[in-house]
Amino acid sequence: MAQAVADPENYATSFGYSGTYYDYVCKISEERGGLKGLINLDITKDEIADILEKSGFNGIPI
């Protein structure tokens, strides 16, 4: 995830004719004065595992 945040253009996923997720993140960032509060990378592996388990994605290695 940190690599995607550091290089969003290479990790952007197509969002159809209207652009990419990266385009939307840039737009939201401009409207809110930056990315603080939009992207939080301060999450532990245990928290990720818990989220995946609750979402039904069991057995996926982290």
Protein Blocks (a to p, Z undefined) as FASTA:
>chain_A
ZZmmmmmmlmpccebjnbcfklmmmmmmmmnopaehjaccbbcfklmmmmmmmnopghia
ZZ
